[in-house]
């Protein structure tokens, strides 16, 4: 089945995220309470919300995107090339640049 796929129609994505701020203590009180509640079901008994915060980038409401890499094939005759483009910097710019790639 995979041999029937048109490789030029496949887009490979890798999105890297991190917590929105470096340290739990940098969150305001409301966000700290929200993080404590949100992460409670995944933390081990001896883990605090603060020590678990390094994983916050996985949750959209506590993380930010720092890089999106996109891979795709370009096929010309018998020659197949795999191209990779990465978007990085401020999250807003990353998302706008990625959107522009998708609508191009």
C-alpha positions as CSV (number, residue, x, y, z in Angstrom):
1,X,0.0,0.0,0.0
2,X,2.8,2.5,0.9
3,X,4.3,2.0,-2.6
4,X,1.1,3.5,-4.0
5,X,1.5,6.7,-2.1
6,X,2.5,9.8,-4.0
7,X,5.5,11.0,-1.9
8,X,5.0,14.6,-3.1
9,X,1.7,14.6,-1.3
10,X,3.3,13.8,2.1
11,X,4.3,16.6,4.5
12,X,6.6,15.6,7.4
13,X,6.3,17.7,10.5
14,X,8.3,18.1,13.7
15,X,7.1,20.7,16.3
16,X,9.3,21.5,19.3
17,X,7.7,23.1,22.3
18,X,8.9,24.4,25.7
19,X,7.1,25.8,28.8
20,X,5.9,29.3,28.3
21,X,8.3,30.6,30.9
22,X,11.5,28.9,32.1
23,X,10.6,28.4,35.8
24,X,7.3,27.6,37.5
25,X,8.0,30.5,39.9
26,X,7.8,32.9,37.0
27,X,4.1,32.1,36.5
28,X,1.5,34.3,38.2
29,X,-0.5,32.8,41.1
30,X,-3.5,32.0,38.9
31,X,-1.4,30.1,36.3
32,X,0.5,28.3,39.1
33,X,-2.8,27.1,40.5
34,X,-4.1,26.1,37.1
35,X,-0.9,24.1,36.4
36,X,-1.1,22.4,39.7
37,X,-4.7,21.3,39.0
38,X,-4.0,20.4,35.3
39,X,-0.9,18.3,36.0
40,X,-2.2,16.6,39.2
41,X,-3.4,13.4,37.5
42,X,0.0,12.8,35.9
43,X,2.3,13.6,38.7
44,X,3.7,11.0,41.0
45,X,2.9,11.3,44.7
46,X,6.3,12.7,45.5
47,X,6.3,15.1,42.6
48,X,5.3,18.7,43.0
49,X,3.7,21.0,40.4
50,X,7.0,22.9,40.4
51,X,9.2,19.9,39.7
52,X,6.8,18.6,37.1
53,X,6.7,22.0,35.3
54,X,9.6,21.1,33.0
55,X,7.0,19.1,31.0
56,X,4.6,22.0,30.6
57,X,5.5,22.5,27.0
58,X,3.4,19.5,26.0
59,X,0.2,21.3,27.1
60,X,-0.9,24.1,24.7
61,X,-2.1,26.4,27.5
62,X,1.3,26.2,29.3
63,X,3.7,25.9,26.4
64,X,5.0,27.7,23.4
65,X,6.3,26.6,20.0
66,X,10.0,27.3,19.5
67,X,10.5,25.5,16.2
68,X,8.6,23.8,13.4
69,X,10.5,21.7,10.8
70,X,8.8,20.6,7.6
71,X,10.1,17.9,5.3
72,X,8.8,17.1,1.8
73,X,9.9,15.3,-1.4
74,X,10.5,17.0,-4.7
75,X,10.6,14.5,-7.6
76,X,11.8,15.4,-11.0
77,X,12.0,12.4,-13.4
78,X,14.0,9.7,-11.7
79,X,15.6,12.1,-9.2
80,X,14.0,12.3,-5.7
81,X,15.1,15.0,-3.3
82,X,14.0,15.5,0.3
83,X,13.9,19.1,1.4
84,X,13.7,20.4,5.0
85,X,12.7,23.8,6.1
86,X,12.7,25.0,9.7
87,X,10.9,28.0,11.2
88,X,12.2,29.4,14.5
89,X,12.2,32.5,16.6
90,X,9.1,34.2,18.2
91,X,6.1,31.9,18.2
92,X,3.8,34.3,16.3
93,X,6.4,34.6,13.5
94,X,6.9,30.8,13.4
95,X,3.1,30.2,13.0
96,X,2.7,32.9,10.4
97,X,5.7,31.6,8.4
98,X,4.3,28.0,8.6
99,X,0.9,29.2,7.6
100,X,2.4,30.9,4.5
101,X,4.1,27.7,3.6
102,X,0.8,25.8,3.7
103,X,-1.1,28.2,1.6
104,X,1.6,28.7,-1.0
